[in-house]
Amino acid sequence: MINSINSAAELIAQADALIVAAGAGMGVDSGLPDFRGNEGFWKAYPALGRARLDFSSIASPHAFRDDSALAWGFYGHRLALYRATVPHPGFALLRAWGERTEHGASVFTSNVDGQFQLAGFDPQRVLECHGSIHHLQCMRPCGTDIWRADGFVPDVDADACRLRNAPPACPHCGGLARPNILMFGDGEWLERRAAAQEARMQAWLARVRRPVVVELGAGTAIPSVRHFSHSIVQRHGGRLVRINPREPQVPGARDVGIAMGALDGLQAIAAAMEQR
């Protein structure tokens, strides 16, 4: 483990660009749930457990059509939680490492919580591949508009997981609005915002030569983040530092796997960097 941590510190020190690739495990150290399995999900949302609704059932457009107060109870609770959550110190470590590189840091995340922006990362350098809970779109949708959710303050009955106040409405047609998040079985997600983020990421990648990906809390169950990390290694000559307590295996001998949680792993690397 010590050798892996030292190797990770060396890779980061030699990089001309830092790429942060983050899955749900990144937020656990900030106190956020990662919805791993029904037991953990229903512990966080007991009302959904009583109704035997799993994550994929409530995180779907069908839930908004069937019972918008319940669906917005779930997403409204999450929106309030993410607004109030303070990003853990690992975010600041990553920002500092990125600032030392020639091209700075970029972020690729499957998380919809907006924690990287809250932690001070440049919003123009963040790619949210599954969208953002802090942005809304029309449920139908009646057009392609995506707008910020700042004006919506959810009042949620946490015991029942139901929204008590009016849900957000589309400013164009007046119909129900939903989060601009890629849900399960979702054919209506508007990709325009994520596509613009992707274009900015690709333009930035074209300039870097020695990128290092620090991947955190990204598992194999929904492998969006892992696929991205591997693409940086394969297409851009990058190196990978994977921090994952359960699945730390890496694709190549030149990459580094660290079997730790996100914050513990980042702090261990930071300590090794200070000793260099």
SEKOLBA-748752 format. One line per 5 residues: their letters; for each residue x negated, y negated, z of C-alpha. Coordinates in Angstrom, 1 decimal. Layout:
<rs>
a> X Y Z ~ ...
</rs>
This chain:
<rs>
minsi> 0.0 0.0 0.0 ~ -2.8 -2.4 0.9 ~ -4.4 -1.8 -2.5 ~ -1.1 -2.5 -4.3 ~ -0.6 -5.7 -2.4
nsaae> -4.2 -6.9 -3.2 ~ -3.7 -6.0 -6.9 ~ -0.5 -7.9 -7.0 ~ -2.2 -11.0 -5.5 ~ -4.9 -10.7 -8.1
liaqa> -2.5 -10.5 -11.0 ~ -0.5 -13.5 -9.8 ~ -3.7 -15.6 -9.3 ~ -4.9 -14.8 -12.9 ~ -1.5 -15.5 -14.6
daliv> -0.9 -18.5 -16.8 ~ 2.9 -18.2 -16.1 ~ 5.0 -16.7 -13.4 ~ 8.3 -15.0 -14.3 ~ 10.6 -14.1 -11.4
aagag> 13.0 -11.3 -12.2 ~ 15.6 -10.9 -9.5 ~ 18.4 -8.4 -8.7 ~ 20.8 -8.2 -5.8 ~ 18.0 -7.2 -3.4
mgvds> 16.6 -10.7 -3.6 ~ 19.5 -12.1 -1.6 ~ 19.6 -9.5 1.2 ~ 16.9 -11.3 3.2 ~ 19.1 -14.5 3.1
glpdf> 21.9 -12.5 4.6 ~ 23.9 -11.8 1.4 ~ 25.6 -8.5 0.8 ~ 24.4 -6.5 -2.2 ~ 27.6 -4.4 -2.6
rgneg> 25.6 -1.1 -2.7 ~ 28.2 1.6 -2.6 ~ 31.8 1.5 -1.4 ~ 30.9 1.8 2.3 ~ 28.8 -1.3 2.3
fwkay> 31.2 -3.2 0.1 ~ 34.3 -2.3 2.2 ~ 32.4 -3.3 5.3 ~ 32.0 -6.7 3.9 ~ 35.6 -6.8 2.6
palgr> 37.7 -4.6 4.8 ~ 41.0 -5.7 3.2 ~ 39.8 -4.3 -0.1 ~ 38.7 -1.1 1.7 ~ 42.2 -0.7 3.0
arldf> 43.6 -1.1 -0.5 ~ 40.9 1.3 -1.8 ~ 39.7 -1.3 -4.3 ~ 36.0 -0.8 -5.2 ~ 33.7 -3.5 -6.5
ssias> 34.3 -2.7 -10.2 ~ 38.1 -3.0 -9.6 ~ 38.2 -6.4 -8.0 ~ 35.3 -7.8 -10.1 ~ 37.3 -7.6 -13.3
phafr> 39.6 -9.7 -15.5 ~ 42.4 -7.2 -14.8 ~ 42.3 -8.2 -11.1 ~ 42.9 -11.8 -11.9 ~ 45.8 -10.9 -14.2
ddsal> 47.3 -8.4 -11.6 ~ 46.9 -10.5 -8.4 ~ 45.1 -13.8 -8.9 ~ 45.4 -14.7 -5.2 ~ 43.5 -11.5 -4.2
awgfy> 40.9 -11.8 -7.0 ~ 40.3 -15.5 -6.0 ~ 40.3 -14.5 -2.4 ~ 37.3 -12.3 -3.2 ~ 35.5 -14.7 -5.5
ghrla> 36.5 -17.7 -3.4 ~ 35.0 -16.1 -0.3 ~ 31.8 -15.4 -2.2 ~ 31.7 -19.0 -3.6 ~ 31.9 -20.5 -0.1
lyrat> 29.3 -18.0 1.2 ~ 26.8 -18.8 -1.5 ~ 27.3 -22.5 -1.0 ~ 26.5 -22.2 2.7 ~ 23.6 -19.7 2.4
vphpg> 20.0 -21.0 2.9 ~ 17.5 -19.2 0.6 ~ 14.9 -17.2 2.5 ~ 11.3 -18.4 2.6 ~ 10.3 -16.0 -0.2
fallr> 11.9 -18.4 -2.7 ~ 9.4 -21.1 -1.6 ~ 6.5 -18.8 -2.0 ~ 7.5 -18.0 -5.6 ~ 7.9 -21.7 -6.4
awger> 4.4 -22.5 -5.0 ~ 2.8 -19.7 -7.0 ~ 4.6 -20.9 -10.2 ~ 3.4 -24.4 -9.6 ~ -0.2 -23.2 -9.6
tehga> 0.0 -21.7 -13.1 ~ -0.5 -23.5 -16.3 ~ 3.0 -23.0 -17.6 ~ 4.9 -22.9 -14.3 ~ 7.7 -20.5 -13.4
svfts> 10.8 -19.2 -15.1 ~ 13.6 -17.1 -13.6 ~ 15.7 -14.2 -15.0 ~ 18.4 -13.0 -12.6 ~ 21.5 -10.9 -12.6
nvdgq> 22.6 -12.7 -9.5 ~ 25.5 -15.1 -9.8 ~ 24.9 -16.9 -6.5 ~ 22.8 -19.9 -7.7 ~ 20.2 -19.4 -5.0
fqlag> 17.3 -20.2 -7.2 ~ 18.7 -23.6 -8.0 ~ 19.5 -24.2 -4.4 ~ 15.9 -23.3 -3.5 ~ 14.6 -26.0 -5.8
fdpqr> 13.7 -24.1 -9.0 ~ 14.2 -26.1 -12.2 ~ 17.7 -25.3 -13.5 ~ 16.4 -25.5 -17.0 ~ 14.1 -22.6 -16.3
vlech> 16.7 -20.2 -14.9 ~ 18.5 -17.5 -17.0 ~ 21.6 -16.1 -15.3 ~ 22.3 -13.0 -17.5 ~ 25.6 -12.3 -15.8
gsihh> 26.8 -15.9 -15.4 ~ 27.3 -18.1 -12.4 ~ 30.0 -18.3 -9.7 ~ 29.4 -22.0 -9.6 ~ 30.8 -22.4 -13.1
lqcmr> 34.4 -21.8 -14.3 ~ 36.1 -21.0 -17.6 ~ 39.7 -20.6 -18.8 ~ 41.1 -17.1 -18.0 ~ 42.7 -16.8 -21.5
pcgtd> 40.3 -18.4 -22.7 ~ 41.9 -21.3 -24.6 ~ 38.6 -22.6 -25.8 ~ 34.8 -22.4 -25.2 ~ 34.5 -25.0 -22.4
iwrad> 32.6 -24.1 -19.2 ~ 32.6 -26.5 -16.3 ~ 31.2 -26.7 -12.8 ~ 33.2 -25.4 -9.8 ~ 32.2 -28.3 -7.6
gfvpd> 35.7 -29.6 -7.3 ~ 37.2 -26.3 -6.1 ~ 37.1 -25.7 -2.3 ~ 38.6 -22.3 -1.6 ~ 40.7 -21.7 1.5
vdada> 40.5 -17.9 2.0 ~ 42.3 -15.7 4.5 ~ 39.3 -13.5 5.1 ~ 41.3 -10.7 6.9 ~ 43.6 -10.3 3.9
crlrn> 41.0 -11.4 1.3 ~ 43.6 -13.8 -0.3 ~ 43.4 -17.3 -1.5 ~ 45.7 -19.6 0.5 ~ 45.3 -22.8 -1.6
appac> 45.9 -23.3 -5.3 ~ 43.4 -21.5 -7.6 ~ 41.4 -23.7 -10.1 ~ 43.1 -24.5 -13.3 ~ 41.8 -25.0 -16.8
phcgg> 41.6 -28.7 -17.5 ~ 42.7 -28.1 -21.1 ~ 45.7 -25.8 -21.0 ~ 46.5 -25.9 -17.3 ~ 46.3 -22.1 -17.0
larpn> 44.4 -20.0 -14.5 ~ 40.6 -20.5 -14.4 ~ 38.2 -17.8 -13.4 ~ 34.4 -17.7 -12.6 ~ 32.2 -17.8 -15.7
ilmfg> 30.8 -14.4 -14.7 ~ 30.4 -11.3 -16.7 ~ 32.7 -8.8 -15.0 ~ 33.5 -5.2 -15.5 ~ 35.5 -4.4 -18.6
dgewl> 35.2 -8.1 -19.5 ~ 35.9 -9.1 -23.1 ~ 36.7 -12.7 -22.4 ~ 33.4 -13.9 -20.7 ~ 32.2 -17.0 -22.4
erraa> 28.5 -16.5 -23.1 ~ 27.6 -20.0 -24.4 ~ 25.9 -21.2 -21.2 ~ 23.9 -18.0 -20.8 ~ 23.0 -18.1 -24.5
aqear> 21.5 -21.6 -24.1 ~ 19.5 -20.4 -21.1 ~ 18.2 -17.5 -23.1 ~ 17.1 -19.8 -25.9 ~ 15.2 -22.0 -23.5
mqawl> 13.6 -18.9 -22.0 ~ 12.5 -17.6 -25.4 ~ 11.0 -21.0 -26.3 ~ 9.0 -21.0 -23.1 ~ 7.8 -17.5 -23.5
arvrr> 6.4 -18.3 -26.9 ~ 3.9 -20.6 -25.2 ~ 2.6 -18.3 -22.5 ~ -0.3 -15.8 -22.9 ~ -0.8 -14.1 -19.6
pvvve> 2.6 -13.9 -17.9 ~ 3.1 -11.9 -14.7 ~ 6.6 -10.7 -13.8 ~ 7.4 -10.5 -10.1 ~ 10.5 -8.4 -10.0
lgagt> 12.5 -8.2 -6.7 ~ 15.4 -6.1 -5.6 ~ 16.4 -4.9 -9.1 ~ 17.5 -1.3 -9.1 ~ 18.3 1.2 -11.9
aipsv> 22.1 1.4 -11.3 ~ 22.7 -1.8 -13.4 ~ 19.3 -2.1 -15.1 ~ 19.6 -5.5 -16.8 ~ 16.7 -7.0 -14.8
rhfsh> 14.5 -4.0 -15.3 ~ 15.0 -4.0 -19.0 ~ 14.0 -7.6 -19.1 ~ 10.9 -7.0 -17.0 ~ 9.8 -4.2 -19.3
sivqr> 10.4 -6.4 -22.4 ~ 7.9 -8.9 -21.0 ~ 5.3 -6.2 -20.6 ~ 5.9 -4.7 -24.0 ~ 6.5 -7.8 -26.2
hggrl> 4.5 -10.5 -24.4 ~ 1.5 -8.7 -23.0 ~ 2.7 -9.3 -19.5 ~ 2.0 -7.5 -16.2 ~ 4.6 -6.3 -13.7
vrinp> 4.7 -6.6 -9.9 ~ 7.8 -4.6 -8.8 ~ 8.9 -5.1 -5.2 ~ 11.6 -2.6 -4.3 ~ 12.0 -0.6 -1.1
repqv> 13.7 2.4 -2.8 ~ 12.6 2.3 -6.5 ~ 9.1 0.8 -6.7 ~ 7.9 3.0 -9.6 ~ 6.3 1.0 -12.5
pgard> 6.1 1.9 -16.2 ~ 2.3 1.6 -16.6 ~ -1.0 2.1 -14.8 ~ -1.8 -1.6 -15.1 ~ 1.4 -2.6 -13.2
vgiam> 2.0 -2.7 -9.5 ~ 4.8 -1.2 -7.4 ~ 5.3 -2.2 -3.8 ~ 7.8 -0.3 -1.6 ~ 9.1 -3.2 0.5
galdg> 12.0 -5.6 0.7 ~ 11.8 -8.9 -1.2 ~ 10.7 -11.2 1.7 ~ 8.3 -8.7 3.3 ~ 6.7 -8.0 0.0
lqaia> 6.3 -11.6 -0.9 ~ 4.8 -12.5 2.5 ~ 2.4 -9.6 2.3 ~ 1.2 -10.8 -1.1 ~ 0.9 -14.4 0.2
aameq> -1.3 -13.2 3.1 ~ -3.5 -11.3 0.6 ~ -3.8 -14.4 -1.6 ~ -4.9 -16.5 1.4 ~ -7.7 -14.0 2.1
r> -9.1 -14.1 -1.5
</rs>
